[in-house]
């Protein structure tokens, strides 16, 4: 038997008890249950199928992204004062990148709109694995991550002084 790995992310949504399964493929002998997922063919949205909870657990893991976390926060109605990815991005004025000569080290100087600078870095273990655009992306993400802590502190300080 040959084995295959998916080359793309699979859009899915959770099965809901009592959901109309018309047009959704369900394997013979399988009864849809909460914990299962409905997979959707990205090329043909009418092509969808049910995957049991046990199959999901054995074969898939959830892709967690900033966007998926933000969507979950919105779905749950968590609307107390908080930081958002858009707020973090709105603080960035521009970035400059530097590579340390004869190394795989990339530095990102991220200048914020208020003039403050955060610094991100990346480094490949071997020169053979060094890729400048990838190094810049990793260094930029490292710098951006620091803004969360800074803005979190500012928001908490503001909330404390408003009491």
C-alpha positions as CSV (number, residue, x, y, z in Angstrom):
1,X,0.0,0.0,0.0
2,X,1.3,3.5,-0.9
3,X,1.0,6.3,1.6
4,X,0.4,10.0,0.8
5,X,0.6,13.3,2.6
6,X,-1.6,16.2,1.7
7,X,0.2,19.1,0.1
8,X,-2.4,21.8,1.0
9,X,-4.4,22.7,4.1
10,X,-7.8,21.2,4.2
11,X,-10.7,23.6,5.0
12,X,-13.1,21.9,7.5
13,X,-15.9,22.8,9.9
14,X,-17.2,20.9,12.9
15,X,-20.2,18.6,12.5
16,X,-23.2,19.9,14.5
17,X,-25.7,17.5,16.1
18,X,-28.7,17.2,13.8
19,X,-27.0,18.9,10.9
20,X,-28.5,18.3,7.4
21,X,-26.1,16.0,5.7
22,X,-27.6,16.2,2.3
23,X,-24.9,16.3,-0.3
24,X,-22.2,15.4,2.2
25,X,-20.5,12.1,1.7
26,X,-20.6,9.8,4.7
27,X,-18.9,6.4,4.6
28,X,-21.2,3.3,4.8
29,X,-21.9,2.3,8.4
30,X,-20.6,5.6,9.9
31,X,-23.0,7.7,12.0
32,X,-21.9,11.4,12.1
33,X,-21.2,12.5,15.7
34,X,-20.1,15.6,17.5
35,X,-16.3,15.8,17.2
36,X,-16.4,14.8,13.6
37,X,-15.6,17.3,10.9
38,X,-16.9,18.2,7.4
39,X,-14.2,18.6,4.9
40,X,-14.7,20.8,1.8
41,X,-13.0,20.5,-1.6
42,X,-11.5,23.9,-2.3
43,X,-11.9,23.3,-6.0
44,X,-15.6,22.3,-5.7
45,X,-17.4,23.6,-2.6
46,X,-20.3,21.2,-3.3
47,X,-17.9,18.3,-2.8
48,X,-17.7,17.7,0.9
49,X,-17.4,14.7,3.2
50,X,-17.7,13.7,6.8
51,X,-14.6,12.6,8.8
52,X,-15.1,10.9,12.2
53,X,-13.5,12.2,15.4
54,X,-11.2,9.1,15.6
55,X,-10.1,9.5,11.9
56,X,-9.4,13.2,12.6
57,X,-7.3,12.4,15.7
58,X,-5.3,9.8,13.8
59,X,-4.7,11.7,10.6
60,X,-4.9,15.5,11.1
61,X,-3.8,18.2,13.4
62,X,-5.2,21.7,13.5
63,X,-3.3,24.5,11.8
64,X,-3.2,27.3,14.4
65,X,-2.6,30.8,12.9
66,X,-3.0,34.3,14.1
67,X,-6.1,34.5,11.9
68,X,-7.7,31.3,13.3
69,X,-7.1,32.5,16.9
70,X,-8.6,35.8,16.0
71,X,-11.7,34.1,14.4
72,X,-12.1,32.0,17.6
73,X,-12.0,35.0,19.8
74,X,-14.6,36.7,17.6
75,X,-16.8,33.6,17.6
76,X,-16.7,33.4,21.4
77,X,-17.6,37.1,21.7
78,X,-14.5,37.9,23.8
79,X,-14.7,41.6,23.4
80,X,-13.1,43.1,26.5
81,X,-10.2,45.5,25.7
82,X,-7.5,43.5,24.0
83,X,-4.8,43.6,21.4
84,X,-5.5,42.5,17.8
85,X,-3.2,41.6,14.9
86,X,-4.4,44.6,13.0
87,X,-3.5,46.9,16.0
88,X,0.0,45.4,16.2
89,X,0.5,45.9,12.4
90,X,-0.8,49.5,12.6
91,X,2.1,50.3,15.0
92,X,4.8,49.5,12.3
93,X,6.2,52.3,10.2
94,X,8.9,50.4,8.3
95,X,11.6,47.7,8.6
96,X,15.3,47.7,7.6
97,X,17.2,44.4,7.3
98,X,20.9,43.8,7.8
99,X,23.0,40.7,7.3
100,X,26.1,40.1,9.4
101,X,28.9,39.6,6.9
102,X,30.0,36.0,6.3
103,X,27.2,34.6,8.5
104,X,23.6,33.4,8.3
105,X,22.5,36.1,10.8
106,X,19.8,38.5,9.6
107,X,18.7,41.4,11.7
108,X,15.4,43.3,11.3
109,X,15.2,46.8,12.7
110,X,11.5,47.5,12.9
111,X,10.8,51.1,13.4
112,X,7.4,51.8,15.0
113,X,5.3,54.9,14.2
114,X,6.2,56.4,17.6
115,X,9.9,56.2,16.7
116,X,10.7,53.3,18.9
117,X,12.7,50.4,17.4
118,X,12.4,46.7,18.1
119,X,14.9,44.3,16.8
120,X,14.3,40.8,15.4
121,X,16.9,38.2,14.4
122,X,17.2,34.9,12.6
123,X,20.1,32.6,11.8
124,X,20.5,29.3,9.9
125,X,22.8,26.7,11.4
126,X,24.5,26.1,8.1
127,X,25.3,28.4,5.1
128,X,23.8,25.7,2.8
129,X,20.4,26.3,4.4
130,X,20.7,30.1,4.4
131,X,18.0,31.9,2.3
132,X,18.0,35.7,2.6
133,X,14.2,36.3,2.0
134,X,13.3,33.6,4.5
135,X,15.8,35.0,7.0
136,X,14.2,38.4,6.6
137,X,10.7,37.0,7.1
138,X,11.8,35.1,10.3
139,X,13.6,38.2,11.6
140,X,10.6,40.4,10.9
141,X,8.2,38.0,12.7
142,X,10.6,37.9,15.6
143,X,10.6,41.8,15.8
144,X,6.8,41.9,15.4
145,X,6.3,39.5,18.2
146,X,7.9,41.9,20.6
147,X,5.3,44.5,19.9
148,X,2.6,42.3,21.5
149,X,4.4,42.5,24.9
150,X,5.0,46.3,24.6
151,X,1.4,47.0,23.6
152,X,0.1,44.6,26.2
153,X,1.9,46.5,28.9
154,X,0.5,49.8,27.6
155,X,-3.0,48.6,27.5
156,X,-2.8,47.0,31.0
157,X,-1.3,50.3,32.3
158,X,-4.2,52.3,30.7
159,X,-6.8,49.9,32.1
160,X,-5.3,50.1,35.6
161,X,-5.2,53.9,35.6
162,X,-8.8,54.2,34.4
163,X,-10.1,52.3,37.5
